[in-house]
């Protein structure tokens, strides 16, 4: 909570004793007398103790709950200040120098590797899965369909976009998420929690399968999925 060892000793002593002087706090806590006023002033500044007027000055503790709430507000203000500094000063430097993070980008070979990665992503998802299933990706999604059923018992939001001309186990999908249809899609894939994406490209069959946690690539994939989703038709049962 941002207290030093000396500050913790002084505050705990005040909780046990109540109102007392700086010299007594120093004597009973082992905090050097040369440091005690610095320690007590810091505790007062941080909102953990208060000081009574008079000579010698006497100190008494604030309620731990009150002190903790003050600490929370102070930390929140610090974080806001840090955020402003990062956004206004540090991020422009990062962007200007074109510094890039070093994410993983994998080229997956064959359906077996793709299915294994799909299962891993779905198992790790905690909030959201976006799935685009054109005809060419249907065999891959069929292989992980049983995992989708488990989402019904979780809080993972499932959005599935399929090609209008394909057959699918729609009953399963409708039980665990929202389904929309499009006339055509070039490629497909899955985006998990907005932090990793598996992209499957091709026409009649997958020709390139890419997995990445590159923030920019994943954001682009998610934004593009959202664009297609917003212009897709809501699936209606007949």
Secondary structure, DSSP 8 states (H G I E B T S, - for coil): ----HHHHHHHHHHHHH-SEEHHHHHHHH---HHHHHHHHHHHHHTTSEEEESSSS-EEEE--HHHHHHHHHHHHHHHHHHHHHHIIIIIHHHHHHTT------EEEE-HHHHHHHHHHHHHHH-SSEEEEEE-GGGHHHHHHHHHHHHHGGGS--EEEEEEETT----HHHHHHHSEEEEES--S-EEEEETTTEEEEEEESSSEEEEEEE--HHHHHHHHHHHHHHHHTSEE----
